[in-house]
Amino acid sequence: FAQTQPGVLYIEAWPQMRAGDEVELTGALGNGFPTGQLRGRVALVAGGIGIAPLWYAARALAAQGCEVRLYCGFRDEPYTLEKFERVCAGVAVATDSGRFGTKGFVTDLFRPEGYSAVLTCGPEPMMEKTARACLAAGVPVYVSRESRMACGIGACLGCTCHTAGGPKSTCKDGPVFRGEDLYGV
Ligand code: FES
């Protein structure tokens, strides 16, 4: 989503929609990646559909002069990479099938050394491995959690996760958390 002018929401993810179609939205909810605070070389580590929330971050980071590199893993055929290739200094792909990029996991490709920050979104085991590698290397890492959500406003407690500061709602306090808050140091 992008707000192009007050009262107008541009929905890039739904190209089948037509002018005049109606949608009902609740938001904005929760937080986002702290892109405005980041500088230098930034790595994005994505797994599957976790690549989606990293697109806005990639575009924003590139626009403010960051060197952005994407590491992404898919089961088989990658998607949306052409968009990232327009703004990223490098795109590395791993696939389970081995038909595209390197056969294996994206966490086999990614090393945090040399980055000023890392943003990640995807399956929980992938994010945990990525975050732990970053924490071990002393690189700040921001994790966008995926969770089933019902209310979206912190009322139903259905998306609670455990953090260093106690239980938090993924929808209201996240979905982006610092790596050390989720996985310790
Ligand atoms: Fe209800 Fe998060 S979805 S508390």
Backbone and ligand atoms as CSV (ligand in chain L), in Angstrom:
chain,resi,resn,atom,element,x,y,z
A,1,PHE,N,N,0.835,-1.193,0.000
A,1,PHE,CA,C,0.000,0.000,0.000
A,1,PHE,C,C,0.876,1.252,0.000
A,2,ALA,N,N,0.402,2.300,-0.579
A,2,ALA,CA,C,1.107,3.575,-0.493
A,2,ALA,C,C,0.067,4.685,-0.541
A,3,GLN,N,N,0.210,5.662,0.346
A,3,GLN,CA,C,-0.714,6.790,0.322
A,3,GLN,C,C,-0.093,7.856,-0.561
A,4,THR,N,N,-0.665,8.073,-1.720
A,4,THR,CA,C,-0.083,8.990,-2.686
A,4,THR,C,C,-0.516,10.426,-2.441
A,5,GLN,N,N,-1.673,10.614,-1.855
A,5,GLN,CA,C,-2.131,11.935,-1.467
A,5,GLN,C,C,-3.228,11.715,-0.430
A,6,PRO,N,N,-3.535,12.731,0.384
A,6,PRO,CA,C,-4.525,12.526,1.430
A,6,PRO,C,C,-5.826,11.963,0.853
A,7,GLY,N,N,-6.299,10.890,1.461
A,7,GLY,CA,C,-7.568,10.298,1.049
A,7,GLY,C,C,-7.463,9.322,-0.100
A,8,VAL,N,N,-6.267,9.154,-0.664
A,8,VAL,CA,C,-6.104,8.239,-1.796
A,8,VAL,C,C,-5.097,7.169,-1.416
A,9,LEU,N,N,-5.522,5.926,-1.509
A,9,LEU,CA,C,-4.639,4.813,-1.179
A,9,LEU,C,C,-4.376,4.032,-2.458
A,10,TYR,N,N,-3.116,3.870,-2.784
A,10,TYR,CA,C,-2.726,3.129,-3.973
A,10,TYR,C,C,-2.447,1.691,-3.562
A,11,ILE,N,N,-3.188,0.733,-4.103
A,11,ILE,CA,C,-3.058,-0.675,-3.706
A,11,ILE,C,C,-2.355,-1.411,-4.832
A,12,GLU,N,N,-1.039,-1.534,-4.684
A,12,GLU,CA,C,-0.228,-2.108,-5.748
A,12,GLU,C,C,-0.376,-3.624,-5.815
A,13,ALA,N,N,-0.720,-4.261,-4.675
A,13,ALA,CA,C,-0.710,-5.725,-4.611
A,13,ALA,C,C,-1.926,-6.349,-5.289
A,14,TRP,N,N,-2.927,-5.587,-5.618
A,14,TRP,CA,C,-4.149,-6.139,-6.178
A,14,TRP,C,C,-4.399,-5.549,-7.564
A,15,PRO,N,N,-3.613,-5.947,-8.543
A,15,PRO,CA,C,-3.736,-5.323,-9.865
A,15,PRO,C,C,-5.067,-5.606,-10.533
A,16,GLN,N,N,-5.807,-6.634,-10.033
A,16,GLN,CA,C,-7.085,-6.938,-10.674
A,16,GLN,C,C,-8.178,-5.952,-10.289
A,17,MET,N,N,-7.885,-5.092,-9.298
A,17,MET,CA,C,-8.900,-4.112,-8.902
A,17,MET,C,C,-9.006,-3.018,-9.943
A,18,ARG,N,N,-10.189,-2.423,-10.019
A,18,ARG,CA,C,-10.460,-1.365,-10.983
A,18,ARG,C,C,-10.891,-0.109,-10.242
A,19,ALA,N,N,-10.686,1.033,-10.881
A,19,ALA,CA,C,-11.130,2.300,-10.300
A,19,ALA,C,C,-12.615,2.201,-9.977
A,20,GLY,N,N,-12.972,2.599,-8.770
A,20,GLY,CA,C,-14.364,2.542,-8.355
A,20,GLY,C,C,-14.697,1.335,-7.502
A,21,ASP,N,N,-13.857,0.293,-7.530
A,21,ASP,CA,C,-14.069,-0.845,-6.637
A,21,ASP,C,C,-13.959,-0.369,-5.189
A,22,GLU,N,N,-14.728,-0.998,-4.306
A,22,GLU,CA,C,-14.706,-0.593,-2.903
A,22,GLU,C,C,-13.953,-1.611,-2.063
A,23,VAL,N,N,-13.151,-1.132,-1.126
A,23,VAL,CA,C,-12.480,-1.997,-0.160
A,23,VAL,C,C,-12.699,-1.416,1.228
A,24,GLU,N,N,-12.652,-2.279,2.227
A,24,GLU,CA,C,-12.792,-1.830,3.604
A,24,GLU,C,C,-11.497,-2.149,4.328
A,25,LEU,N,N,-10.891,-1.163,4.921
A,25,LEU,CA,C,-9.587,-1.344,5.548
A,25,LEU,C,C,-9.634,-0.872,7.001
A,26,THR,N,N,-8.848,-1.506,7.838
A,26,THR,CA,C,-8.627,-1.032,9.199
A,26,THR,C,C,-7.133,-0.756,9.335
A,27,GLY,N,N,-6.770,0.422,9.739
A,27,GLY,CA,C,-5.336,0.688,9.877
A,27,GLY,C,C,-5.074,2.173,9.974
A,28,ALA,N,N,-3.862,2.532,10.071
A,28,ALA,CA,C,-2.684,1.678,10.110
A,28,ALA,C,C,-2.549,1.014,11.478
A,29,LEU,N,N,-2.103,-0.242,11.494
A,29,LEU,CA,C,-1.977,-0.999,12.731
A,29,LEU,C,C,-0.508,-1.333,12.978
A,30,GLY,N,N,-0.115,-1.361,14.261
A,30,GLY,CA,C,1.228,-1.810,14.614
A,30,GLY,C,C,2.308,-0.865,14.125
A,31,ASN,N,N,3.524,-1.420,14.076
A,31,ASN,CA,C,4.672,-0.604,13.678
A,31,ASN,C,C,5.179,-1.068,12.313
A,32,GLY,N,N,6.374,-0.645,11.964
A,32,GLY,CA,C,6.996,-1.059,10.707
A,32,GLY,C,C,8.496,-1.093,10.887
A,33,PHE,N,N,9.196,-1.440,9.835
A,33,PHE,CA,C,10.657,-1.409,9.905
A,33,PHE,C,C,11.111,0.043,10.086
A,34,PRO,N,N,12.152,0.276,10.884
A,34,PRO,CA,C,12.599,1.657,11.137
A,34,PRO,C,C,13.491,2.172,10.003
A,35,THR,N,N,12.973,2.151,8.799
A,35,THR,CA,C,13.811,2.453,7.627
A,35,THR,C,C,14.459,3.832,7.720
A,36,GLY,N,N,13.730,4.802,8.270
A,36,GLY,CA,C,14.253,6.168,8.318
A,36,GLY,C,C,15.494,6.309,9.179
A,37,GLN,N,N,15.712,5.348,10.080
A,37,GLN,CA,C,16.878,5.428,10.978
A,37,GLN,C,C,18.095,4.707,10.413
A,38,LEU,N,N,17.925,4.016,9.303
A,38,LEU,CA,C,19.001,3.141,8.825
A,38,LEU,C,C,19.853,3.846,7.779
A,39,ARG,N,N,21.128,3.508,7.773
A,39,ARG,CA,C,22.099,4.081,6.838
A,39,ARG,C,C,23.034,2.988,6.343
A,40,GLY,N,N,23.758,3.260,5.290
A,40,GLY,CA,C,24.808,2.355,4.845
A,40,GLY,C,C,24.276,1.126,4.129
A,41,ARG,N,N,24.938,0.000,4.382
A,41,ARG,CA,C,24.573,-1.261,3.711
A,41,ARG,C,C,23.528,-1.995,4.544
A,42,VAL,N,N,22.409,-2.277,3.948
A,42,VAL,CA,C,21.314,-2.943,4.652
A,42,VAL,C,C,20.946,-4.209,3.894
A,43,ALA,N,N,20.840,-5.323,4.617
A,43,ALA,CA,C,20.441,-6.597,4.005
A,43,ALA,C,C,18.986,-6.893,4.343
A,44,LEU,N,N,18.269,-7.404,3.353
A,44,LEU,CA,C,16.904,-7.883,3.546
A,44,LEU,C,C,16.935,-9.390,3.376
A,45,VAL,N,N,16.383,-10.123,4.336
A,45,VAL,CA,C,16.394,-11.589,4.258
A,45,VAL,C,C,14.946,-12.064,4.294
A,46,ALA,N,N,14.521,-12.687,3.190
A,46,ALA,CA,C,13.108,-13.035,3.027
A,46,ALA,C,C,12.947,-14.519,2.771
A,47,GLY,N,N,11.823,-15.052,3.249
A,47,GLY,CA,C,11.464,-16.425,2.931
A,47,GLY,C,C,10.045,-16.465,2.402
A,48,GLY,N,N,9.855,-16.980,1.178
A,48,GLY,CA,C,8.516,-17.117,0.596
A,48,GLY,C,C,7.778,-15.790,0.550
A,49,ILE,N,N,6.503,-15.822,0.962
A,49,ILE,CA,C,5.700,-14.605,0.879
A,49,ILE,C,C,6.172,-13.544,1.863
A,50,GLY,N,N,7.119,-13.882,2.728
A,50,GLY,CA,C,7.724,-12.874,3.600
A,50,GLY,C,C,8.450,-11.794,2.826
A,51,ILE,N,N,8.606,-12.009,1.531
A,51,ILE,CA,C,9.261,-10.991,0.706
A,51,ILE,C,C,8.369,-9.755,0.547
A,52,ALA,N,N,7.050,-9.940,0.680
A,52,ALA,CA,C,6.121,-8.846,0.398
A,52,ALA,C,C,6.361,-7.599,1.254
A,53,PRO,N,N,6.431,-7.715,2.583
A,53,PRO,CA,C,6.622,-6.492,3.370
A,53,PRO,C,C,7.998,-5.865,3.218
A,54,LEU,N,N,8.915,-6.578,2.592
A,54,LEU,CA,C,10.251,-6.015,2.411
A,54,LEU,C,C,10.344,-5.117,1.179
A,55,TRP,N,N,9.316,-5.146,0.328
A,55,TRP,CA,C,9.375,-4.323,-0.886
A,55,TRP,C,C,9.352,-2.831,-0.548
A,56,TYR,N,N,8.419,-2.441,0.323
A,56,TYR,CA,C,8.360,-1.020,0.678
A,56,TYR,C,C,9.658,-0.594,1.354
A,57,ALA,N,N,10.191,-1.462,2.235
A,57,ALA,CA,C,11.443,-1.146,2.929
A,57,ALA,C,C,12.578,-0.990,1.922
A,58,ALA,N,N,12.642,-1.901,0.944
A,58,ALA,CA,C,13.713,-1.832,-0.057
A,58,ALA,C,C,13.657,-0.508,-0.814
A,59,ARG,N,N,12.460,-0.141,-1.201
A,59,ARG,CA,C,12.294,1.092,-1.983
A,59,ARG,C,C,12.645,2.316,-1.141
A,60,ALA,N,N,12.186,2.337,0.102
A,60,ALA,CA,C,12.449,3.485,0.969
A,60,ALA,C,C,13.937,3.597,1.274
A,61,LEU,N,N,14.579,2.466,1.551
A,61,LEU,CA,C,16.008,2.484,1.887
A,61,LEU,C,C,16.840,2.937,0.686
A,62,ALA,N,N,16.515,2.430,-0.497
A,62,ALA,CA,C,17.263,2.832,-1.692
A,62,ALA,C,C,17.081,4.317,-1.957
A,63,ALA,N,N,15.872,4.819,-1.737
A,63,ALA,CA,C,15.591,6.239,-2.002
A,63,ALA,C,C,16.383,7.147,-1.068
A,64,GLN,N,N,16.728,6.660,0.121
A,64,GLN,CA,C,17.494,7.509,1.047
A,64,GLN,C,C,18.989,7.215,0.977
A,65,GLY,N,N,19.407,6.464,-0.052
A,65,GLY,CA,C,20.832,6.299,-0.323
A,65,GLY,C,C,21.487,5.074,0.269
A,66,CYS,N,N,20.708,4.176,0.854
A,66,CYS,CA,C,21.296,2.943,1.394
A,66,CYS,C,C,21.661,1.993,0.252
A,67,GLU,N,N,22.685,1.178,0.496
A,67,GLU,CA,C,22.985,0.069,-0.410
A,67,GLU,C,C,22.194,-1.130,0.092
A,68,VAL,N,N,21.238,-1.565,-0.680
A,68,VAL,CA,C,20.309,-2.606,-0.236
A,68,VAL,C,C,20.597,-3.903,-0.975
A,69,ARG,N,N,20.724,-4.981,-0.226
A,69,ARG,CA,C,20.922,-6.305,-0.839
A,69,ARG,C,C,19.864,-7.256,-0.315
A,70,LEU,N,N,19.264,-7.979,-1.251
A,70,LEU,CA,C,18.185,-8.914,-0.902
A,70,LEU,C,C,18.687,-10.351,-0.959
A,71,TYR,N,N,18.389,-11.103,0.074
A,71,TYR,CA,C,18.612,-12.549,0.108
A,71,TYR,C,C,17.237,-13.177,0.276
A,72,CYS,N,N,16.856,-14.074,-0.631
A,72,CYS,CA,C,15.501,-14.602,-0.545
A,72,CYS,C,C,15.472,-16.087,-0.860
A,73,GLY,N,N,14.585,-16.773,-0.159
A,73,GLY,CA,C,14.424,-18.201,-0.354
A,73,GLY,C,C,13.003,-18.529,-0.764
A,74,PHE,N,N,12.877,-19.479,-1.701
A,74,PHE,CA,C,11.567,-19.927,-2.165
A,74,PHE,C,C,11.585,-21.444,-2.268
A,75,ARG,N,N,10.394,-22.041,-2.298
A,75,ARG,CA,C,10.337,-23.492,-2.549
A,75,ARG,C,C,10.815,-23.793,-3.968
A,76,ASP,N,N,10.279,-22.993,-4.930
A,76,ASP,CA,C,10.649,-23.239,-6.324
A,76,ASP,C,C,10.758,-21.893,-7.031
A,77,GLU,N,N,9.863,-21.602,-7.954
A,77,GLU,CA,C,10.035,-20.408,-8.784
A,77,GLU,C,C,9.911,-19.121,-7.959
A,78,PRO,N,N,10.897,-18.240,-8.025
A,78,PRO,CA,C,10.818,-16.973,-7.276
A,78,PRO,C,C,9.750,-16.045,-7.852
A,79,TYR,N,N,9.303,-15.103,-7.058
A,79,TYR,CA,C,8.353,-14.112,-7.540
A,79,TYR,C,C,8.736,-12.744,-7.002
A,80,THR,N,N,8.315,-11.720,-7.714
A,80,THR,CA,C,8.502,-10.283,-7.409
A,80,THR,C,C,9.955,-9.816,-7.499
A,81,LEU,N,N,10.863,-10.659,-7.957
A,81,LEU,CA,C,12.275,-10.251,-7.921
A,81,LEU,C,C,12.569,-9.080,-8.848
A,82,GLU,N,N,11.826,-8.974,-9.945
A,82,GLU,CA,C,12.122,-7.889,-10.894
A,82,GLU,C,C,11.955,-6.527,-10.236
A,83,LYS,N,N,11.027,-6.433,-9.290
A,83,LYS,CA,C,10.854,-5.163,-8.585
A,83,LYS,C,C,12.073,-4.863,-7.731
A,84,PHE,N,N,12.531,-5.858,-6.998
A,84,PHE,CA,C,13.677,-5.657,-6.123
A,84,PHE,C,C,14.950,-5.369,-6.924
A,85,GLU,N,N,15.074,-6.003,-8.074
A,85,GLU,CA,C,16.285,-5.796,-8.878
A,85,GLU,C,C,16.409,-4.345,-9.329
A,86,ARG,N,N,15.297,-3.628,-9.373
A,86,ARG,CA,C,15.342,-2.219,-9.779
A,86,ARG,C,C,15.977,-1.341,-8.706
A,87,VAL,N,N,15.877,-1.741,-7.441
A,87,VAL,CA,C,16.345,-0.855,-6.365
A,87,VAL,C,C,17.480,-1.451,-5.532
A,88,CYS,N,N,17.745,-2.748,-5.701
A,88,CYS,CA,C,18.757,-3.397,-4.871
A,88,CYS,C,C,20.102,-3.473,-5.597
A,89,ALA,N,N,21.176,-3.394,-4.814
A,89,ALA,CA,C,22.521,-3.544,-5.386
A,89,ALA,C,C,22.833,-5.003,-5.665
A,90,GLY,N,N,22.093,-5.915,-5.067
A,90,GLY,CA,C,22.311,-7.339,-5.308
A,90,GLY,C,C,21.114,-8.148,-4.855
A,91,VAL,N,N,20.838,-9.230,-5.579
A,91,VAL,CA,C,19.734,-10.131,-5.218
A,91,VAL,C,C,20.281,-11.556,-5.267
A,92,ALA,N,N,20.216,-12.266,-4.146
A,92,ALA,CA,C,20.683,-13.653,-4.077
A,92,ALA,C,C,19.489,-14.552,-3.777
A,93,VAL,N,N,19.372,-15.643,-4.543
A,93,VAL,CA,C,18.198,-16.502,-4.447
A,93,VAL,C,C,18.614,-17.918,-4.062
A,94,ALA,N,N,17.844,-18.519,-3.157
A,94,ALA,CA,C,18.002,-19.944,-2.834
A,94,ALA,C,C,16.639,-20.598,-3.005
A,95,THR,N,N,16.617,-21.806,-3.548
A,95,THR,CA,C,15.338,-22.519,-3.681
A,95,THR,C,C,15.495,-23.958,-3.184
A,96,ASP,N,N,14.393,-24.479,-2.642
A,96,ASP,CA,C,14.397,-25.875,-2.197
A,96,ASP,C,C,14.632,-26.806,-3.380
A,97,SER,N,N,14.028,-26.456,-4.521
A,97,SER,CA,C,14.099,-27.340,-5.689
A,97,SER,C,C,15.455,-27.284,-6.377
A,98,GLY,N,N,16.147,-26.163,-6.243
A,98,GLY,CA,C,17.406,-25.983,-6.953
A,98,GLY,C,C,17.225,-25.561,-8.393
A,99,ARG,N,N,15.970,-25.360,-8.849
A,99,ARG,CA,C,15.740,-24.939,-10.242
A,99,ARG,C,C,16.133,-23.488,-10.460
A,100,PHE,N,N,16.126,-22.688,-9.395
A,100,PHE,CA,C,16.475,-21.260,-9.504
A,100,PHE,C,C,17.470,-20.943,-8.391
A,101,GLY,N,N,18.486,-20.153,-8.716
A,101,GLY,CA,C,19.465,-19.764,-7.718
A,101,GLY,C,C,20.214,-20.961,-7.151
A,102,THR,N,N,20.582,-20.831,-5.880
A,102,THR,CA,C,21.341,-21.883,-5.199
A,102,THR,C,C,20.391,-22.861,-4.528
A,103,LYS,N,N,20.631,-24.136,-4.643
A,103,LYS,CA,C,19.772,-25.116,-3.970
A,103,LYS,C,C,20.062,-25.098,-2.476
A,104,GLY,N,N,19.023,-24.930,-1.687
A,104,GLY,CA,C,19.198,-24.911,-0.238
A,104,GLY,C,C,18.396,-23.786,0.385
A,105,PHE,N,N,18.772,-23.424,1.595
A,105,PHE,CA,C,18.051,-22.397,2.351
A,105,PHE,C,C,18.725,-21.038,2.182
A,106,VAL,N,N,17.921,-20.005,2.294
A,106,VAL,CA,C,18.469,-18.650,2.193
A,106,VAL,C,C,19.459,-18.392,3.331
A,107,THR,N,N,19.258,-19.060,4.450
A,107,THR,CA,C,20.176,-18.866,5.578
A,107,THR,C,C,21.556,-19.456,5.292
A,108,ASP,N,N,21.650,-20.310,4.244
A,108,ASP,CA,C,22.971,-20.807,3.839
A,108,ASP,C,C,23.723,-19.743,3.039
A,109,LEU,N,N,22.966,-18.814,2.415
A,109,LEU,CA,C,23.580,-17.777,1.576
A,109,LEU,C,C,24.000,-16.554,2.368
A,110,PHE,N,N,23.222,-16.256,3.386
A,110,PHE,CA,C,23.354,-14.960,4.055
A,110,PHE,C,C,24.395,-14.974,5.164
A,111,ARG,N,N,25.250,-13.951,5.161
A,111,ARG,CA,C,26.167,-13.697,6.272
A,111,ARG,C,C,25.988,-12.229,6.684
A,112,PRO,N,N,25.866,-11.937,7.963
A,112,PRO,CA,C,25.563,-10.565,8.382
A,112,PRO,C,C,26.757,-9.611,8.383
A,113,GLU,N,N,27.966,-10.160,8.337
A,113,GLU,CA,C,29.146,-9.301,8.457
A,113,GLU,C,C,29.143,-8.236,7.343
A,114,GLY,N,N,29.484,-7.017,7.709
A,114,GLY,CA,C,29.577,-5.939,6.728
A,114,GLY,C,C,28.298,-5.139,6.551
A,115,TYR,N,N,27.220,-5.564,7.198
A,115,TYR,CA,C,25.962,-4.815,7.094
A,115,TYR,C,C,25.752,-3.948,8.331
A,116,SER,N,N,25.133,-2.801,8.109
A,116,SER,CA,C,24.824,-1.921,9.238
A,116,SER,C,C,23.516,-2.324,9.897
A,117,ALA,N,N,22.664,-3.037,9.164
A,117,ALA,CA,C,21.393,-3.515,9.732
A,117,ALA,C,C,20.830,-4.587,8.811
A,118,VAL,N,N,19.976,-5.407,9.392
A,118,VAL,CA,C,19.333,-6.490,8.638
A,118,VAL,C,C,17.843,-6.484,8.968
A,119,LEU,N,N,17.020,-6.609,7.932
A,119,LEU,CA,C,15.568,-6.731,8.105
A,119,LEU,C,C,15.161,-8.098,7.593
A,120,THR,N,N,14.285,-8.789,8.327
A,120,THR,CA,C,13.907,-10.123,7.876
A,120,THR,C,C,12.424,-10.368,8.060
A,121,CYS,N,N,11.869,-11.172,7.139
A,121,CYS,CA,C,10.469,-11.587,7.220
A,121,CYS,C,C,10.328,-12.924,6.502
A,122,GLY,N,N,9.642,-13.860,7.143
A,122,GLY,CA,C,9.449,-15.174,6.536
A,122,GLY,C,C,9.135,-16.196,7.602
A,123,PRO,N,N,9.370,-17.465,7.324
A,123,PRO,CA,C,9.082,-18.503,8.314
A,123,PRO,C,C,9.892,-18.306,9.591
A,124,GLU,N,N,9.283,-18.654,10.704
A,124,GLU,CA,C,9.915,-18.428,12.005
A,124,GLU,C,C,11.322,-19.048,12.120
A,125,PRO,N,N,11.529,-20.310,11.715
A,125,PRO,CA,C,12.885,-20.861,11.860
A,125,PRO,C,C,13.922,-20.092,11.044
A,126,MET,N,N,13.517,-19.612,9.862
A,126,MET,CA,C,14.431,-18.824,9.031
A,126,MET,C,C,14.779,-17.505,9.716
A,127,MET,N,N,13.780,-16.854,10.280
A,127,MET,CA,C,14.035,-15.569,10.935
A,127,MET,C,C,14.886,-15.760,12.181
A,128,GLU,N,N,14.613,-16.817,12.923
A,128,GLU,CA,C,15.405,-17.046,14.136
A,128,GLU,C,C,16.871,-17.299,13.785
A,129,LYS,N,N,17.112,-18.111,12.763
A,129,LYS,CA,C,18.499,-18.391,12.382
A,129,LYS,C,C,19.190,-17.125,11.893
A,130,THR,N,N,18.465,-16.339,11.104
A,130,THR,CA,C,19.009,-15.071,10.604
A,130,THR,C,C,19.323,-14.130,11.761
A,131,ALA,N,N,18.368,-14.001,12.671
A,131,ALA,CA,C,18.542,-13.065,13.786
A,131,ALA,C,C,19.682,-13.504,14.701
A,132,ARG,N,N,19.768,-14.786,14.960
A,132,ARG,CA,C,20.845,-15.254,15.847
A,132,ARG,C,C,22.216,-15.025,15.211
A,133,ALA,N,N,22.312,-15.191,13.896
A,133,ALA,CA,C,23.580,-14.912,13.212
A,133,ALA,C,C,23.928,-13.429,13.320
A,134,CYS,N,N,22.932,-12.575,13.180
A,134,CYS,CA,C,23.165,-11.131,13.298
A,134,CYS,C,C,23.585,-10.754,14.711
A,135,LEU,N,N,22.888,-11.293,15.683
A,135,LEU,CA,C,23.210,-10.966,17.074
A,135,LEU,C,C,24.624,-11.417,17.413
A,136,ALA,N,N,25.002,-12.587,16.914
A,136,ALA,CA,C,26.363,-13.083,17.179
A,136,ALA,C,C,27.410,-12.188,16.538
A,137,ALA,N,N,27.059,-11.566,15.408
A,137,ALA,CA,C,27.991,-10.697,14.684
A,137,ALA,C,C,27.885,-9.236,15.133
A,138,GLY,N,N,26.964,-8.947,16.046
A,138,GLY,CA,C,26.802,-7.580,16.522
A,138,GLY,C,C,26.115,-6.664,15.527
A,139,VAL,N,N,25.310,-7.236,14.638
A,139,VAL,CA,C,24.614,-6.433,13.623
A,139,VAL,C,C,23.147,-6.277,14.040
A,140,PRO,N,N,22.630,-5.054,14.098
A,140,PRO,CA,C,21.217,-4.873,14.467
A,140,PRO,C,C,20.303,-5.598,13.483
A,141,VAL,N,N,19.290,-6.285,14.023
A,141,VAL,CA,C,18.379,-7.045,13.157
A,141,VAL,C,C,16.943,-6.777,13.603
A,142,TYR,N,N,16.092,-6.586,12.609
A,142,TYR,CA,C,14.680,-6.294,12.846
A,142,TYR,C,C,13.855,-7.405,12.217
A,143,VAL,N,N,12.996,-8.011,13.025
A,143,VAL,CA,C,12.264,-9.216,12.638
A,143,VAL,C,C,10.778,-8.868,12.513
A,144,SER,N,N,10.211,-9.095,11.337
A,144,SER,CA,C,8.774,-8.869,11.151
A,144,SER,C,C,8.053,-10.200,11.307
A,145,ARG,N,N,7.382,-10.373,12.438
A,145,ARG,CA,C,6.740,-11.649,12.745
A,145,ARG,C,C,5.470,-11.840,11.925
A,146,GLU,N,N,5.235,-13.091,11.569
A,146,GLU,CA,C,3.961,-13.446,10.951
A,146,GLU,C,C,3.143,-14.172,12.017
A,147,SER,N,N,1.866,-13.844,12.091
A,147,SER,CA,C,1.022,-14.469,13.095
A,147,SER,C,C,-0.422,-14.404,12.619
A,148,ARG,N,N,-1.198,-15.390,12.978
A,148,ARG,CA,C,-2.633,-15.286,12.703
A,148,ARG,C,C,-3.197,-14.190,13.597
A,149,MET,N,N,-3.988,-13.311,12.991
A,149,MET,CA,C,-4.519,-12.178,13.744
A,149,MET,C,C,-6.024,-12.097,13.573
A,150,ALA,N,N,-6.703,-11.801,14.675
A,150,ALA,CA,C,-8.155,-11.673,14.620
A,150,ALA,C,C,-8.577,-10.211,14.746
A,151,CYS,N,N,-8.184,-9.567,15.868
A,151,CYS,CA,C,-8.680,-8.204,16.091
A,151,CYS,C,C,-7.765,-7.144,15.492
A,152,GLY,N,N,-6.472,-7.355,15.563
A,152,GLY,CA,C,-5.519,-6.389,15.022
A,152,GLY,C,C,-5.223,-5.212,15.923
A,153,ILE,N,N,-5.854,-5.167,17.105
A,153,ILE,CA,C,-5.683,-3.994,17.976
A,153,ILE,C,C,-5.234,-4.368,19.390
A,154,GLY,N,N,-4.754,-5.595,19.585
A,154,GLY,CA,C,-4.246,-5.985,20.897
A,154,GLY,C,C,-5.305,-6.409,21.885
A,155,ALA,N,N,-6.507,-6.691,21.433
A,155,ALA,CA,C,-7.599,-7.018,22.354
A,155,ALA,C,C,-7.804,-8.517,22.559
A,156,CYS,N,N,-7.604,-9.328,21.526
A,156,CYS,CA,C,-7.964,-10.755,21.632
A,156,CYS,C,C,-6.816,-11.623,22.152
A,157,LEU,N,N,-5.607,-11.107,22.139
A,157,LEU,CA,C,-4.406,-11.808,22.608
A,157,LEU,C,C,-4.069,-13.035,21.758
A,158,GLY,N,N,-4.662,-13.126,20.597
A,158,GLY,CA,C,-4.420,-14.285,19.738
A,158,GLY,C,C,-3.057,-14.295,19.087
A,159,CYS,N,N,-2.371,-13.173,19.097
A,159,CYS,CA,C,-1.089,-13.093,18.386
A,159,CYS,C,C,0.067,-12.824,19.348
A,160,THR,N,N,-0.135,-13.179,20.636
A,160,THR,CA,C,0.874,-12.887,21.655
A,160,THR,C,C,2.176,-13.633,21.372
A,161,CYS,N,N,3.276,-12.931,21.561
A,161,CYS,CA,C,4.587,-13.582,21.467
A,161,CYS,C,C,5.390,-13.211,22.720
A,162,HIS,N,N,6.390,-13.989,22.989
A,162,HIS,CA,C,7.210,-13.765,24.181
A,162,HIS,C,C,8.430,-12.944,23.800
A,163,THR,N,N,8.671,-11.877,24.545
A,163,THR,CA,C,9.815,-11.011,24.282
A,163,THR,C,C,10.588,-10.792,25.576
A,164,ALA,N,N,11.737,-10.142,25.437
A,164,ALA,CA,C,12.545,-9.847,26.620
A,164,ALA,C,C,11.780,-8.960,27.596
A,165,GLY,N,N,10.833,-8.194,27.080
A,165,GLY,CA,C,10.034,-7.314,27.930
A,165,GLY,C,C,8.713,-7.927,28.351
A,166,GLY,N,N,8.567,-9.253,28.187
A,166,GLY,CA,C,7.320,-9.920,28.553
A,166,GLY,C,C,6.455,-10.175,27.341
A,167,PRO,N,N,5.224,-10.655,27.558
A,167,PRO,CA,C,4.337,-10.959,26.431
A,167,PRO,C,C,3.951,-9.690,25.673
A,168,LYS,N,N,3.963,-9.772,24.349
A,168,LYS,CA,C,3.593,-8.621,23.504
A,168,LYS,C,C,2.641,-9.097,22.414
A,169,SER,N,N,1.814,-8.182,21.937
A,169,SER,CA,C,0.933,-8.478,20.814
A,169,SER,C,C,1.677,-8.198,19.516
A,170,THR,N,N,1.703,-9.205,18.642
A,170,THR,CA,C,2.351,-9.000,17.345
A,170,THR,C,C,1.650,-7.887,16.569
A,171,CYS,N,N,0.329,-7.817,16.688
A,171,CYS,CA,C,-0.422,-6.836,15.890
A,171,CYS,C,C,-0.218,-5.404,16.389
A,172,LYS,N,N,-0.142,-5.218,17.696
A,172,LYS,CA,C,-0.120,-3.857,18.252
A,172,LYS,C,C,1.300,-3.408,18.580
A,173,ASP,N,N,2.096,-4.289,19.194
A,173,ASP,CA,C,3.469,-3.939,19.574
A,173,ASP,C,C,4.452,-4.220,18.446
A,174,GLY,N,N,4.086,-5.054,17.527
A,174,GLY,CA,C,4.890,-5.397,16.347
A,174,GLY,C,C,4.165,-4.911,15.122
A,175,PRO,N,N,4.293,-5.598,14.005
A,175,PRO,CA,C,4.895,-6.930,13.890
A,175,PRO,C,C,6.420,-6.926,13.900
A,176,VAL,N,N,7.046,-5.727,13.881
A,176,VAL,CA,C,8.508,-5.683,13.825
A,176,VAL,C,C,9.069,-5.568,15.242
A,177,PHE,N,N,9.967,-6.483,15.565
A,177,PHE,CA,C,10.651,-6.478,16.857
A,177,PHE,C,C,12.155,-6.505,16.622
A,178,ARG,N,N,12.887,-5.951,17.550
A,178,ARG,CA,C,14.346,-6.085,17.480
A,178,ARG,C,C,14.714,-7.535,17.777
A,179,GLY,N,N,15.743,-8.014,17.100
A,179,GLY,CA,C,16.126,-9.408,17.256
A,179,GLY,C,C,16.401,-9.793,18.688
A,180,GLU,N,N,17.073,-8.904,19.429
A,180,GLU,CA,C,17.430,-9.258,20.806
A,180,GLU,C,C,16.192,-9.349,21.697
A,181,ASP,N,N,15.126,-8.655,21.341
A,181,ASP,CA,C,13.908,-8.752,22.134
A,181,ASP,C,C,13.262,-10.123,21.985
A,182,LEU,N,N,13.408,-10.752,20.813
A,182,LEU,CA,C,12.792,-12.055,20.576
A,182,LEU,C,C,13.720,-13.216,20.921
A,183,TYR,N,N,15.008,-13.033,20.678
A,183,TYR,CA,C,15.913,-14.175,20.755
A,183,TYR,C,C,17.055,-13.994,21.751
A,184,GLY,N,N,17.039,-12.903,22.531
A,184,GLY,CA,C,18.099,-12.690,23.508
A,184,GLY,C,C,19.394,-12.266,22.837
A,185,VAL,N,N,20.401,-12.112,23.625
A,185,VAL,CA,C,21.704,-11.676,23.085
A,185,VAL,C,C,22.749,-12.740,23.371
L,1,FES,FE1,FE,-5.900,-9.730,18.531
L,1,FES,FE2,FE,-3.311,-9.343,18.052
L,1,FES,S1,S,-4.818,-10.028,16.698
L,1,FES,S2,S,-4.343,-9.210,19.941
